[in-house]
Amino acid sequence: MSLVIELSWTYFFQIVNILILYLVLRHYLYKPVNDFIARRREYTEGLLNEAKESYARAKELQEQAEAQLNEARREAQALIEQAVDQGKKMAAEIIEEARSEEAVRRERFQREMEEAKNRAIQELRQEVARLSVKVAEKILEQNLTPQAHQQLIENVLERMDDLYVN
Amino acid sequence: MEFGIRTAFYIGKIPITETVVNTWIIMAVMISFAIAGGRRFRNAAPDADLGRFGLVTEILVDGLDRFIASIMGQKAASFGPYMATLFSFLLLANLSGLIGFRPPTADLNTTLAFASISFILIQGTALRSKGIVGYFKGFFEPMAFLFPLNVISEIATPISLSFRLFGSMVGGMIIMSLLYRVVPILIPAPLHIYFDIFSGILQAFIFTMLTMVFISNAG
């Protein structure tokens, strides 16, 4: 039998016990767990930094891409405008060319018409002259002097000119 | 009635009390848990899946670490493992009454042993941070004639620490034993909640907390 309060060997046993427990727990539990937590913290911080860097890089790339896209849009717009201008210019040239061709053709046509008219007049004149002579021969049924004959033709021709040409 | 501590057996002439035997049982449980729980953390990859048991172990260790760091600050790095050991042992020892053990903390030898270690840690920290001259000068402050009071105040720390825990545990144990003799069924159950669970957790907390606070103040 022993008292409730009695100092004994137990005191020393308990000091040794708690120290042993401390050393064992520190070695087998606290150290590995805390090392692991530190390792994992380092690892997650590394991941976080990596993610931040990736994000920054992605953002930079996105900005670059946007800038390039804008540049491309501007270039495309410029090309379109250039093409439109060129098209307008070409259209104007074509119209101009067509007009000048038309003018040339019209001129030629007029010239041909003029020539044809002149030729026709010429032919008509000869025909009239021939006819006149025949008519005159028939009407007069007499010999004219060459002078009188000539005079007569001239008169007729003049009248014809007045009638057709002018 | 018998509330004394039984001697379990003798090694030579040295008596091994049931306090020591119960302590060894609790130690065996804690060491088994520590080895089983800590093993999977050793050399584990930082992104390894440690399983449920590993998670529980990590929560317990990390929770204790954070709690100790919140009180001790930078000193937690060196004192943390001891404080965690002390707290978890006191907790299991105080709660061991629930499974019919005589709590090792219901023995002044246990509580005085732990309080002695706390006392050495407190004085050691003070000595290291103030230097030998500063440490002894501290006993004569604020006035020289207060030296005896200062010495008593320092010695009172382990005594109050040990008797508080011991008194609380042995008191609860005696009340519960008496109660079991009068009304052995139903009535003791809710009282176990107070004397073993509430008081046990509270006393383990107070003992550890005061040790940490004294060490912090000493440095």
Interface residues (C-beta under 8 A of the other chain):
Chain A: M1 S2 L3 V4 I5 E6 L7 S8 W9 T10 Y11 F12 F13 Q14 I15 N17 I18 L19 I20 L21 Y22 V24 L25 R26 Y28 L29 Y30 K31 P32 V33 N34 D35 F36 I37 R39 R40 E42 Y43 T44
Chain B: E2 F3 G4 I5 R6 T7 I14 P15 I16 T17 T19 V20 T23 W24 M27 M30 I31 F33 A34 I35 G37 G38 R39 F41 R42 A44 P46 D47 T57 E58 V61 D62 D65 G80 P81 Y82 A84 T85 L86 S88 F89 P104 D107 L108 N109 T110 L112 A113 F114 S116 I117 V170
